[in-house]
Amino acid sequence: MNISKQLENNALTIALQGRLDTTTAPELEQELQNSLDGVTALRFDFAELEYISSAGLRVLLTSQKRMNQQGSMVVCHVNETIAEVFEITGFSDVLTIE
């Protein structure tokens, strides 16, 4: 998985490419821990994300809980496969998806 970050003022965009799974979720989790201080708007760009596992969902949920306290979080460019995972798991009710 590749992680690209772009910070503008207090808005952080994280673009993911590849697979967010048990192997790569800790890398994203560490990246978020190092990057979210002072961020009031977090945006995940999933345009090039091919797969998400339960480990990836856990990282999203943790991020959502943190951003609920300090701002907002949006997930955008979700493909059909990942949208189906969000729907089945109920994450589509928890996350803001564009």
N, C-alpha and C positions, 0 to 999 in steps of 0.2 A: 504494500500500500504506500502511496505517496501522499504527503500532506503539504499543501501550500497555504501559507497564511498571508493575509493582507490586513493591516491595521490602519484605519483612518479615524483620527480623533479617538473616540471611545467605541468605535464600531470595528469588530473583528470578523473577517470572513475566513472560514476554513474550508478549502476545497479538498475533497478526498478522491483518490483515484485507486481503483483496484478492489480489494476485499477488506471489509472491516469484520474481523473474526477473532477467535480466541488468541491467535498469534499476534495480530496487529492492534487489538484494542488497548493493551497496556501502553503502547507507544502514543496513541491518541490521547489517552488519559493523562499521561505525563506532560504532553504538549499543552493540554488544556490547563493543567495545574500551574504551569509556568507562564501562561498567557492571559488568564482571565482577570487578574487584578486590575481594577479600574475600568474594565470593559462594561458598557451598559447595553450594547447590542451585539449579540452573537448570531452569525449567519453561517449555516453549514450548506455548502454547495455540493450536491450529490450527483452532478451531471455525469461524472465519470466513475461513480461508485457502482460496482457490479453486484455486490453481495453484502449482506449484513447478517451477522449471527446474534445469538442472545447476548454474547459478550459485548458486541457493538451496541445493542439496544441498552444494555446497562450503562454504558458510557454516555449515551444520549440522555437517559433518564437522570443520571447524576448531574449532567450539564444543565438540564432543564430546571432541576431543583435549585441549583446555584443561581442560575440566571433569573429565576422567579424572585430572588432576594435582591438582585442588583441591577435588573433591567429586563431585557427580552431576548428570546431565542427563536429563530426561524430556520426551517429546513426547506431548501428549494431544489428544483430540478431533480425530483425523485423519479426514478424509472418505474415501470410497471411491476417488476418483481419485488422491489423494495416497498412500493406502495402497498402491495398485497400483504407483505410481512407486517407493515404498520397496521393495516386493517384487521388482520387476524389476531394480532396481539393486543389490540386496543390502543396502540400508540397514536393512531390517527386522531383519537379523542384527546390525547394529552399534549401532543406537539402541534405547533403552528406550521403547517405545510403549505408552501406556495408552489 
